Amino acid sequence: MNQYKFERGFNIKRFVITLSVFLLVAYGLFNSRNLLIGPTIEIFSPNKNIETQENVITINGKAKNITYISLNEKPIFVNKEGLFEEKLLLSPGSNIIEIKAHDRFKKETLRTIRVYYKQSTTTLES
């Protein structure tokens, strides 16, 4: 006589447990996506490499998953949506602008913009 009885067919209990574990793992991965991605910075303006005759430039962008953000090593502030806007005085010639951010796990990201400020050569006549 066979002591072991094998059930064949669909086992609802095993299906529910497997589905529950799968959903729990998927939910955990979905909620930890920001931790896995780390901080992100998106620059709206200016473009990466520009030349200008204006001595003041406005830098706009959006940062996500950050606890700290700086513009040329000076802290800047973001609103609730992560948007920022900063004005920067340019020096004549080449200017390198660095926007650096990090999250609570010390993951860091850096965006660099190069701006060439060409002073206008017009002079005022009396």
Long-range contacts (C-beta under 8 A, 24 or more apart in sequence): 34-64, 34-65, 35-65, 35-103, 35-105, 37-65, 38-65, 38-103, 38-105, 38-107, 38-109, 39-63, 39-64, 39-65, 39-66, 39-101, 39-102, 39-103, 39-107, 39-108, 39-109, 40-64, 40-65, 40-109, 41-69, 41-99, 41-101, 41-109, 41-111, 43-99, 43-111, 43-113, 46-113, 46-115, 47-113, 48-113, 48-114, 49-113, 49-114, 49-115, 49-116, 50-113, 50-114, 50-115, 50-116, 51-115, 51-116, 51-117, 51-118, 52-90, 52-115, 52-116, 52-117, 52-118, 53-117, 53-118, 53-119, 53-120, 54-90, 54-117, 55-89, 55-90, 55-117, 55-119, 56-87, 56-88, 56-89, 56-90, 57-87, 57-88, 57-90, 57-115, 58-85, 58-86, 58-87, 58-88, 59-84, 59-85, 59-86, 59-87, 59-88, 59-97, 59-99, 59-113, 60-84, 60-85, 61-99, 61-111, 63-101, 65-103, 66-101, 66-102, 66-103, 67-102, 67-103, 67-104, 68-101, 68-102, 69-99, 69-100, 69-101, 70-99, 70-100, 70-101, 71-97, 71-98, 71-99, 72-97, 72-98, 73-98, 73-100, 90-115, 90-117, 91-117, 92-117, 92-118, 92-119, 93-117
